[in-house]
Amino acid sequence: MPQQDSKTAKRKFLPYGRQTVTTHDIASVKEVLESDWLTQGPMIDRFEADLAEKVGSKYSVACSNGTAALHLAMLSLGVGRGDTVVTTPNTFLADANCARYVGANVAFADIDANTGNISSEALANLLAKDHDKRIKVVIPVHFAGQPCDIADISYLARKHGAFVVEDACHAIGASYEHEGSVITVGSCYHSDLTVFSFHPVKHVAMGEGGAITTNSYHLNEKLRLFRSHGMNKLDCELADMAISPEGIPNPWYYEMRYLGYNYRLSDIQAGLGVSQLSRLDESIAKRNQLANVYDTLISKAFPDGTVKPLKREAGRLNAYHLYVIAIDFEGCGISRAVVMNSLRDAGIGSQVHYVPVPLQPYYRKHTRAKEGDFPEAESYYATALSIPMYPALEPQDCEYVIATLKNILR
């Protein structure tokens, strides 16, 4: 374990991820605070329009967070009891939980351990066993920012009659090549809906926040209703209550069409989002630059493959929300806990993304999963470690991270 000298002690702590807030961001929020609207105002419309334009979708619906976005997606697609939702075991809990919120069952398709992304082959095998057509939705995740095989996944799901909801919480700004064209993640070219998160460690940091993009007018309208208590003020069903005796709409009247939720975003958050979104391309470029630095440093420091980054797939622009490495802890004779604590002592943060969801206590009971059921996800998990990745990081920080890691493993 490396000793902390005076130089190390003065070094600024490097978390695995963090937000970048500029004077322009602050000015954008200040503009909202000085306006007449703090919520349900014009900045929401502006943010939704900017996001839709950025990713190339027809519609964008902002909401309170990424988990709310997933829940809204399930509600808008009519998922419920008797249905099954398929997702990856290598993801955050919300991708499975959103199905349970509406009473649906959850099944998991294993991953490719080299990329961390859901395996098309594993999904195909799962769909083939679904003789009763219970699988209604597939939620693939663009893990760490690298697009998964979404074209293949979309083909398999739609052939089976299932909807596709892309989880792009890691991958705003990412893209992939398909039949000679570049497809932007979030355009919903291969999906019905795409969800985003704007948590502080994400590319667009809004404190909290989320969004759903779609090209369906019908889904867009349902998302907006479910986002705000199922309330509607237009095209009311009860005309005798909605219209005055003089034949004009009653200005106070509203109707509840569905059992909705309060999943609204505030204008304050949207103001920050508008500013952050304007710098997205710059953020993606810097993250890719840092990933290249890491790749080179790792290949030189660990030529034997003791440490290696996730595999990059050709024809895909990785958004690099995370930079994940695989470490042969067993071969090095050291535990992951010792490595993480030693990194922290040296001023370096790290994290594990993710404990396989089906091995969580709740999902062991729900799906009866056990160790060995998802060999690729479990193999990946045994070696995975996320190290610092964010735009404010500098190449010399990457050098320090890898040099420290090499010292710890040695």
Residue, then its C-alpha position, 0 to 999 in steps of 0.5 A: m500500500p503506497q504511503q501518503d507523502s506531503k505532495t500526495a496529501k496536498r493533491k485535490f481528491l479525484p472522485y470517480g465522477r463529478q459535475t462541472v458548473t461554469t459561470h454561464d450555468i450560474a447565469s442561466v439559473k440566475e435568469v430563472l430565479e429572477s423571472d416570474w416562473l420557478t416551475q411549469g414555466p417557459m424554461i421547461d419548454r426550452f429545455e425539451a426543445d433543445l434536447a429533442e433537437k440535440v438527439g434528433s427526436k420529435y418529442s422530449v418530455a422532461c421529468s424529475n429524475g431518470t427513475a421517474a423517466l423509466h416509470l413514466a415509460m412503463l405507464s405510457l406503454g401500458v405495462g402491467r400485471g402479467d407482463t414481463v420486462v427484460t433488461t440487463p443484470n449489469t445496470f442500476l436497480a431502476d431498470a428492473n424496479c420500474a417494471r415492479y412499480v407497475g406490477a410486471n415481472v422482470a427477467f434478465a438477459d446476460i451481458d458481454a463481459n468484454t463491453g458490459n453491454i447486454s448480449s443480443e444472443a442472450l436476449a434472443n435465447l430468452l425471447a425464444k423461451d417466451h412462448d406465451k408472449r409475456i415479454k412486453v418491453v426490452i430495456p437495453v442499457h448503453f452501459a458506461g456510455q458505449p452504445c449496445d447492439i441496439a439495431d440487433i436488439s430492436y430487431l429481436a424485440r420487435k419481431h417478438g412484438a415487444f417495445v424497446v425502451e433505451d436506457a441512455c442515462h450513461a450515453i447522451g451524446a453517443s452515436y453509432e453507425h448503421e447501414g451507412s448512417v450515423i444514428t444519435v442515441g436518443s433519436c429513437y431510431h431503434s426504439d419506442l422511447t429513450v430515457f435520460s438522467f441528469h444526476p450530478v455525475k452525468h454529462v448534463a448535470m442538473g442536480e436531479g432531472g430526467a427526460i424521455t424522448t420519442n417519435s410517437y405523438h400518442l406516447n408523448e401525450k400520455l407521458r405528459l399526462f402521467r408526469s403531472h397527476g394525469m391532469n388535462k385541461l384540453d379536450c375535456e370529456l365532461a363538457d357540462m363541467a368544462i364549458s360555461p353556460e355561455g359556451i366558453p371554457n371554464p378557466w379553472y377546470y381540469e380533468m384527471r384522465y389517469l392515475g398520474y404522478n408529480y414527476r415534474l421538473s422545475d424551471i431552475q433545473a431546466g435553466l441549468g440543463v439548457s446551459q449544460l446541454s450547450r456544452l455536451d459536444e465539448s464534454i464528450a470530446k474531452r472524455n474521449q481524449l481522457a479515455n485515449v490517455y487511459d488506454t495508452l497508460i494502461s497498455k504500458a503499465f500492464p502489458d500482461g493484461t492484468v488491468k485492461p479497459l472495456k472493449r471499444e466496439a467499432g463504429r460507435l462514439n462512446a460518451y464515456h460516462l464511466y471509464v471501467i477497467a477489469i482488474d485480475f484481483e485474484g491473479c494479483g493476490i489482492s482484494r478489490a476492497v483493499v485496492m479501493n481503500s488504497l486508492r482513496d488513501a492516495g486521493i483517488g475515488s473509485q466505484v463498482h458499476y454494478v452488483p448484478v441486479p438479479l443477485q440483489p436480495y429482492y430480485r433473488k426472491h422475485t426471480r429465484a436467481k442464484e450465483g452462476d445464472f448469469p456467468e458473463a455478468e458475474s465474471y465482469y462484476a468480479t473484476a470491474l472497477s470505475i476510475p475517475m472520468y469527468p471533463a475537468l480531469e487532466p492527463q496528468d491526473c490520469e497518469y497519477v491514477i494509473a501509476t498509483l494503481k500500478n504501485i498498489l497492485r505491485 
